[in-house]
Amino acid sequence: MAVIETSENSTKLPLQTHYYKASYEQIKAVYLETLESLRHTIVSVNDDYSEIYSEIPHMTVIAKIIMQDPLETSIDFEIHAEFLMGNNKKALKFIDTVLKKIEEKYPFKGVSLHK
């Protein structure tokens, strides 16, 4: 099983925390729409902990959406993938797809802004 995580301290660009000029609710709405379009089953949405848990066969995703201030929100992922080949590739493609969908609607502020 491969575990792929994004974080503030990652040295690889696609795995760094991404920040957007939007609220928690705005990012959450785009993320949930994207999960539906990718046919993920939404297992739970926990607004108290700002986490959304979803899954498809052989892959589970925990997204953490944090509103830093009213117009700055970040998103991080923890992905557990169980594919015979291409664990990292499928997880990275998922992250890329989600981030592109968010950037279609809200301005991108940068990566790892709060190290």
Short mmCIF file of the C-alpha atoms (twelve columns), coordinates in Angstrom:
data_MODEL
# 
_entry.id   MODEL 
# 
loop_
_atom_site.group_PDB 
_atom_site.id 
_atom_site.type_symbol 
_atom_site.label_atom_id 
_atom_site.label_alt_id 
_atom_site.label_comp_id 
_atom_site.label_asym_id 
_atom_site.label_seq_id 
_atom_site.Cartn_x 
_atom_site.Cartn_y 
_atom_site.Cartn_z 
_atom_site.pdbx_PDB_model_num 
ATOM 1   C CA . MET A 1   0.000   0.000  0.000   1 
ATOM 2   C CA . ALA A 2   1.296   3.429  -0.911  1 
ATOM 3   C CA . VAL A 3   0.609   6.457  1.272   1 
ATOM 4   C CA . ILE A 4   0.891   9.846  -0.436  1 
ATOM 5   C CA . GLU A 5   0.596   13.004 1.668   1 
ATOM 6   C CA . THR A 6   0.777   16.698 0.948   1 
ATOM 7   C CA . SER A 7   2.222   19.017 3.567   1 
ATOM 8   C CA . GLU A 8   3.734   22.425 4.275   1 
ATOM 9   C CA . ASN A 9   7.212   20.910 4.483   1 
ATOM 10  C CA . SER A 10  7.236   18.736 1.368   1 
ATOM 11  C CA . THR A 11  10.128  19.434 -0.998  1 
ATOM 12  C CA . LYS A 12  8.183   18.313 -4.090  1 
ATOM 13  C CA . LEU A 13  5.881   20.947 -5.599  1 
ATOM 14  C CA . PRO A 14  2.827   18.749 -6.243  1 
ATOM 15  C CA . LEU A 15  2.966   17.544 -2.639  1 
ATOM 16  C CA . GLN A 16  3.155   20.961 -0.993  1 
ATOM 17  C CA . THR A 17  0.145   22.516 0.719   1 
ATOM 18  C CA . HIS A 18  -1.778  24.667 -1.782  1 
ATOM 19  C CA . TYR A 19  -3.468  27.932 -0.783  1 
ATOM 20  C CA . TYR A 20  -6.394  29.695 -2.459  1 
ATOM 21  C CA . LYS A 21  -8.175  33.016 -2.116  1 
ATOM 22  C CA . ALA A 22  -11.461 31.503 -0.965  1 
ATOM 23  C CA . SER A 23  -13.345 30.467 2.153   1 
ATOM 24  C CA . TYR A 24  -13.582 26.986 3.667   1 
ATOM 25  C CA . GLU A 25  -17.127 26.572 2.342   1 
ATOM 26  C CA . GLN A 26  -16.102 27.576 -1.203  1 
ATOM 27  C CA . ILE A 27  -13.190 25.126 -1.363  1 
ATOM 28  C CA . LYS A 28  -15.295 22.401 0.253   1 
ATOM 29  C CA . ALA A 29  -18.052 22.846 -2.359  1 
ATOM 30  C CA . VAL A 30  -15.618 22.563 -5.289  1 
ATOM 31  C CA . TYR A 31  -13.932 19.563 -3.686  1 
ATOM 32  C CA . LEU A 32  -17.236 17.735 -3.131  1 
ATOM 33  C CA . GLU A 33  -18.289 18.443 -6.740  1 
ATOM 34  C CA . THR A 34  -14.955 17.088 -7.950  1 
ATOM 35  C CA . LEU A 35  -15.325 13.933 -5.843  1 
ATOM 36  C CA . GLU A 36  -18.733 13.321 -7.397  1 
ATOM 37  C CA . SER A 37  -17.395 13.794 -10.923 1 
ATOM 38  C CA . LEU A 38  -14.573 11.336 -10.155 1 
ATOM 39  C CA . ARG A 39  -17.130 8.857  -8.757  1 
ATOM 40  C CA . HIS A 40  -15.721 8.844  -5.249  1 
ATOM 41  C CA . THR A 41  -18.006 7.702  -2.453  1 
ATOM 42  C CA . ILE A 42  -18.099 10.400 0.197   1 
ATOM 43  C CA . VAL A 43  -17.838 8.494  3.471   1 
ATOM 44  C CA . SER A 44  -17.866 11.446 5.851   1 
ATOM 45  C CA . VAL A 45  -17.695 15.227 6.018   1 
ATOM 46  C CA . ASN A 46  -16.522 16.492 9.395   1 
ATOM 47  C CA . ASP A 47  -16.727 20.272 9.575   1 
ATOM 48  C CA . ASP A 48  -15.477 20.252 13.196  1 
ATOM 49  C CA . TYR A 49  -12.127 18.847 12.058  1 
ATOM 50  C CA . SER A 50  -12.277 20.259 8.486   1 
ATOM 51  C CA . GLU A 51  -11.875 16.763 7.010   1 
ATOM 52  C CA . ILE A 52  -13.574 14.961 4.156   1 
ATOM 53  C CA . TYR A 53  -13.099 11.213 3.788   1 
ATOM 54  C CA . SER A 54  -13.823 9.566  0.440   1 
ATOM 55  C CA . GLU A 55  -13.037 6.338  -1.351  1 
ATOM 56  C CA . ILE A 56  -13.090 4.446  -4.601  1 
ATOM 57  C CA . PRO A 57  -12.004 0.828  -4.979  1 
ATOM 58  C CA . HIS A 58  -8.339  0.528  -3.994  1 
ATOM 59  C CA . MET A 59  -7.962  4.156  -2.871  1 
ATOM 60  C CA . THR A 60  -9.044  6.187  0.166   1 
ATOM 61  C CA . VAL A 61  -8.565  9.933  0.528   1 
ATOM 62  C CA . ILE A 62  -8.678  12.215 3.533   1 
ATOM 63  C CA . ALA A 63  -8.723  15.887 2.559   1 
ATOM 64  C CA . LYS A 64  -8.006  18.538 5.162   1 
ATOM 65  C CA . ILE A 65  -9.321  22.012 4.277   1 
ATOM 66  C CA . ILE A 66  -8.132  24.765 6.608   1 
ATOM 67  C CA . MET A 67  -9.311  28.374 6.483   1 
ATOM 68  C CA . GLN A 68  -6.299  30.441 7.566   1 
ATOM 69  C CA . ASP A 69  -8.307  33.684 7.396   1 
ATOM 70  C CA . PRO A 70  -11.534 34.695 5.612   1 
ATOM 71  C CA . LEU A 71  -9.801  34.844 2.210   1 
ATOM 72  C CA . GLU A 72  -7.081  32.214 2.515   1 
ATOM 73  C CA . THR A 73  -7.797  28.503 2.632   1 
ATOM 74  C CA . SER A 74  -5.446  25.563 2.227   1 
ATOM 75  C CA . ILE A 75  -6.019  21.966 1.196   1 
ATOM 76  C CA . ASP A 76  -3.942  18.888 2.016   1 
ATOM 77  C CA . PHE A 77  -4.430  15.230 1.168   1 
ATOM 78  C CA . GLU A 78  -3.619  11.877 2.714   1 
ATOM 79  C CA . ILE A 79  -4.105  9.149  0.123   1 
ATOM 80  C CA . HIS A 80  -3.878  5.407  0.694   1 
ATOM 81  C CA . ALA A 81  -3.661  3.529  -2.614  1 
ATOM 82  C CA . GLU A 82  -3.654  -0.211 -3.263  1 
ATOM 83  C CA . PHE A 83  -2.956  -0.747 -6.960  1 
ATOM 84  C CA . LEU A 84  -0.632  -3.380 -8.385  1 
ATOM 85  C CA . MET A 85  1.139   -0.716 -10.413 1 
ATOM 86  C CA . GLY A 86  1.084   3.055  -10.491 1 
ATOM 87  C CA . ASN A 87  0.127   3.838  -6.860  1 
ATOM 88  C CA . ASN A 88  1.900   7.177  -6.917  1 
ATOM 89  C CA . LYS A 89  0.784   8.032  -10.433 1 
ATOM 90  C CA . LYS A 90  -2.923  7.557  -9.667  1 
ATOM 91  C CA . ALA A 91  -2.680  9.469  -6.386  1 
ATOM 92  C CA . LEU A 92  -0.762  12.348 -7.995  1 
ATOM 93  C CA . LYS A 93  -3.290  12.476 -10.851 1 
ATOM 94  C CA . PHE A 94  -6.119  12.722 -8.296  1 
ATOM 95  C CA . ILE A 95  -4.367  15.607 -6.491  1 
ATOM 96  C CA . ASP A 96  -3.660  17.394 -9.784  1 
ATOM 97  C CA . THR A 97  -7.286  17.031 -10.926 1 
ATOM 98  C CA . VAL A 98  -8.652  18.451 -7.663  1 
ATOM 99  C CA . LEU A 99  -6.242  21.388 -7.602  1 
ATOM 100 C CA . LYS A 100 -7.018  22.287 -11.232 1 
ATOM 101 C CA . LYS A 101 -10.764 22.263 -10.483 1 
ATOM 102 C CA . ILE A 102 -10.246 24.598 -7.525  1 
ATOM 103 C CA . GLU A 103 -8.023  26.915 -9.602  1 
ATOM 104 C CA . GLU A 104 -10.748 27.152 -12.261 1 
ATOM 105 C CA . LYS A 105 -12.953 28.917 -9.683  1 
ATOM 106 C CA . TYR A 106 -10.633 30.580 -7.155  1 
ATOM 107 C CA . PRO A 107 -7.290  32.418 -7.359  1 
ATOM 108 C CA . PHE A 108 -4.233  30.378 -6.432  1 
ATOM 109 C CA . LYS A 109 -2.174  32.139 -3.717  1 
ATOM 110 C CA . GLY A 110 0.849   29.843 -3.534  1 
ATOM 111 C CA . VAL A 111 2.329   26.756 -1.886  1 
ATOM 112 C CA . SER A 112 3.671   26.215 1.618   1 
ATOM 113 C CA . LEU A 113 2.970   29.800 2.642   1 
ATOM 114 C CA . HIS A 114 3.096   29.154 6.410   1 
ATOM 115 C CA . LYS A 115 6.243   27.101 7.019   1 
# 
